[in-house]
Structures are given as C-alpha cells and as structure tokens.
C-alpha cells in the first residue's frame, strides 16, 4: 500500500479516519489545539460543518474575513486574477499594485502616501520595524505588555500577550510599558478613576532607565486585540505621540484587526486624532486572503531608499494579492461600510449591555463598531478572571452554532472577542446575542 492510498483525505473518509490522519501528519501550533469539527464550506457570515450544521462566524475567520466568506466581488477578482496575473518577479510592478497603493493613500491622511504590498501581518510589522531602525539609525523598540504583533523575529520580539518562554533570546532592545487597561489598571486617582497619564509617565520613566540611548520606535495596536480587546482611554495616543516625539521615536500603528472600517472609522487611529509615522495593515485588507501593507510618509520612504532599504520577499508586490486588496477598499468605499459598522456596532453594544444587566459574571464590555470584547469575571467586586467559565461559555456557544473567543488560552480566555463580518445582518446579531445569553446561563448552571 502506498502513502497515497493509506492517507487519502477524500470525502469518503469517515470522521474518525479524518482525525486519525490529522493526528498523524499535522504539527500542532496553538495552545488550545484544533477545534474538533470539520468545516466543509463557508458562505457569508456562516460556516457549515460536515453535517451541514450552520455556525455563525463572529470572529471573521482569524479576524480577517471582513466582507464575509465568498464575497462576490472578491470571488470575481480572485478568479480573474489567478487566470491572468497571479505572481511575478518581485522587481516587477503592476497596475493592481499601483492601484492599491493609490487607493490606500486616498483613505489616509496626506502624510501617509507611500505603500508596500506584502502578505501577512507579521511580515508587515517586520518591514515597519526594519524601516524605523534604518530611518532613525537606532534599534530599540517599545510596545505594550499585552501586545501582539506576530510570531516572526522582530514582530515576535515586540509581542508580550503570549508566553516568551522556551524559545531562547529575542532581538535585543525590546522594552515594554503597561497596557492602559482602564478596567484592570492599578494606576488610580483618589476617586478610583484610571490615572492613565501617571501610568504612561511611569512606563516611559522605566523605558528611559532601561534604554541604551537608541530608542527607534513605539509599536502599538490602536485597540489591543489578542491581549484582551483593550481600547486605550481618550487622549492616550496624543500623549503617547508626545512621548515619542520628545525622544525622537517613530510611532508605528498596527491595524491588522482594527483597520478598514471595522471599528466604525476607516482606521481606529482616527478616533483619537493621532496619525502614525508608519501604518501596518493585514488581516482585514485581504478580507480572508493573505494581503498586507506598510504605509508611511514620503520623507521616511525617501530616507530609507537612500540608505538602501532591503525587504525583498517572495510575494512583495504580488498582483493577485494587490488586486484583492484593491477590491476590498473599493467595496468598503462604495457601500460606506464605516457607517455600517457604526450602526451595527450600536446594536451589538446595546444587546451586550442588556446581557450585562442580567448576567453578573459580565464584568466589562468594551470596544467600538464591530470589534467588541466581553470580559467575564467570577465576581464583579474582586474582578477575579473567569478563565474556566470563559472556556465553558465558548464551548456552549459553539454547540449552539456561534463561534467567538478567538484567543483560547489561559490569561485571556475570560475575554470574549466579538468581530463579525461587516456584512452581518441585524437578525444575525440578535441571534448571536440570544445564543450568548443561553450559553452564559448554561455554563454557569453546569459549573
């Protein structure tokens, strides 16, 4: 018997045979393992398992399927592009690449006019960090202590929401400040409010003590995703911008999960009125396909070009990826999805607040637009995290046909991340809220 015969994954395989083959051949790469369900297809805001059971996708895949699964405009673009212009030598530039760069510039402040088209978020953050180091001639990178920017070299070194144990040294010069988590911060005024300015001052005092005098950039998510869906307080980014300017640092904003209308603005940084020096986009830009971008100013690009900036990857400026990204941007513009996300986000927030009034284990609700988090606690006074309860609620939701809580790992399992596609229907938001309501109750009763 050949390997082909022995391990065929044809549709005739039983479920048991499928999972046996998976155990034999797949490398496990996440703390929670694989979801024990075979997904056969996805359409719109739903996935369908091997038995045809519909599952509402309220994580947009890996927070990426911004327009839902199989959006007709994306399908048409992929079908046409893969047959005519898919992949080229990295030094060749095509109309889709130039078109996407121009389209992104049209949606951004004038200071952000130069773009590079890549594939993944980690890759875009690698490029941004490398560019910041070359431009400033410095090497130290500062980020939040609950940050997530990728798994590769520089991006992974600036990531702190996941364990760093067991992998050896990371890139030198990576420093952290406290995440401005208004719900949990120990920095409080006398009346109990979050003293984020004192927290920021403290963080940079520690940075200054640790720095060897080579501060290149601060990299941040405008709303932290994997670390617990944490929106910094109003005014925070303006103050952070001043801290960077005082030290000659660039500000890099990673909008992998928040960019392109998800939060109700085209970009989450617009909410605080602070533009970055370098912007990175990924996940939402491809609406489920691997498309990413780095966007910066003409001055930074010119200086880096003079200094022979090098980031030639296999798929930089790929025309297929660029064509998809351009289709996504045009679709968002044509259908005014920023206002759609605001409207639907208000409905989602109202429903979550109503659940909070009836479920004492909902400690906090936060976020904007269709990017919201629900933090579960064992007790609202002590704010003890409810990791096991969060795991049970997630499982109960899935059993009832709703997928959420993408960060299924200790420490943030008590935080449900809710990010449906922007094409979600109002009735599906209501259905998801009803499923969550039932699951919160059943998980508590079973505890």
SEPA-925636 format. One record per residue (C-alpha): x, y, z. Coordinates in steps of 0.5 Angstrom, whole numbers, plus 500, padded with zeros to 3 digits. Layout:
SEPA-925636
XYZ ...
This chain:
SEPA-925636
500500500 503507498 503513502 498516498 493510499 494510506 493517508 488519502 484525505 478524500 471526502 470518503 474518510 470518516 470523521 475518525 479517520 480524518 482526525 487520525 490523519 491530522 494527528 499523524 501529520 499536523 504540527 500543533 501550533 497553538 495552546 488550545 489545540 485544534 477546534 474539534 470540528 471539520 469545517 467544510 465550507 463558509 459563506 457570508 457570516 457563517 461556517 458550515 461543518 461536515 454535517 451542514 450545521 451553520 456556525 455564526 463566525 463572530 471572529 471573522 476567521 482569524 479577525 480577517 474576513 472583513 467582508 464575510 466569507 466568499 464576498 462576490 467582489 473578492 471572488 471575482 477578483 481572485 478568479 480573474 487575477 489568478 488566471 491573468 496576473 498572479 505572481 511576479 519577480 519582486 522587482 516588477 510593479 503592476 497596476 494593481 500594486 500602484 492602484 492599491 498604494 494610491 487607494 490607501 493614500 486616499 483614505 489616510 492623512 496626507 503625511 502617509 503617502 508611501 506604501 509597500 504591499 506584503 502578505 502578513 501582519 508579522 511581515 509588515 511589522 518586521 518591515 516597519 521596525 526595520 525601517 524605523 531603525 534605519 531611519 533613526 539610526 537607533 535600535 530600541 523598540 518600546 511596546 505595551 506589556 500586553 502587545 501582540 505584533 506577530 511571531 517572527 523575529 522583530 515582531 515577536 520581540 515586541 510581543 508580550 501577550 504570549 509567553 516568551 519562555 523556552 525560545 532563547 534570546 530575543 532581539 536586544 533593545 526591546 522595552 515595555 511600558 504598562 498597558 493602559 487598561 482602565 478596567 484593571 490598572 493599579 494607577 488610580 486617582 484619589 476618587 478611583 479613576 484610572 490615572 493613565 497619565 501617571 501610568 504613562 509617565 511611570 512607564 517612560 521613566 522606566 524606559 529611560 532608565 533601561 535605554 542605552 540611548 538608542 530609542 528608535 520607535 514605539 509600536 502599538 495597536 490602537 486597540 489591543 486585540 490579543 492582549 484583551 481588547 483594550 482601548 487606551 483612554 481618550 487623550 492617551 495617544 496624544 500624550 504617547 505621541 509627545 513622549 515619542 517626539 521628546 525622545 526622537 522616536 517614531 510612532 508605529 501603529 499596528 492596525 492589523 485587527 482595527 484598520 479599514 472601518 472595523 471600529 467605525 472609523 477608517 482607522 482606529 487611530 483617527 478616534 484619538 486624532 493622532 497619526 503615526 509615522 508608520 502604519 501597518 495593515 494586514 488581516 482586514 486588508 485582505 478580507 481573509 486572504 494574505 495581504 498586508 501593507 506598510 504605509 509611511 511618509 515621503 520623508 521617511 521613505 526617501 531617507 530609507 531609500 537613500 540608506 538602501 532599505 532592504 526588504 525584498 521578500 518572495 511576495 512583495 508587490 504581488 499583483 494578486 494580493 494587491 488586486 484583492 486589497 484594492 477590491 477591499 478598499 473600493 468595496 468599503 468606500 462604495 458601501 460606506 462601511 465605516 458608517 455601517 460599522 458604527 450603526 451595527 456597533 451601537 446595536 451590539 453594544 446596546 445588546 451587550 450592556 443589556 446582558 451585563 445588567 442580567 449576568 453578574 459575571 460580566 465585569 466589563 464591556 469595551 471596544 468600538 464599532 464591530 470590535 468589542 470585548 466582554 471581560 468575564 469575572 468571578 466577582 465584580 468587586 474583586 475582578 477575579 478573572 474567570 478563565 475557566 468560566 470563559 472557556 465554558 462559555 466559549 464552548 457553550 456558544 460553539 455548541 449552539 452555533 456561535 464562534 467567538 473568543 479567538 484568544 483561547 489561552 490562560 490569562 485572556 480566556 476570560 475576555 470574549 472578543 467579538 468581531 463579526 464581518 462588516 456584512 453581518 445582518 442585524 438579525 444575526 447580531 441579535 441571534 448571537 446575543 441570544 446565544 451568548 445569553 443562553 451560554 452565560 447561564 448554562 456555563 454558570 449552572 454547570 459550574 
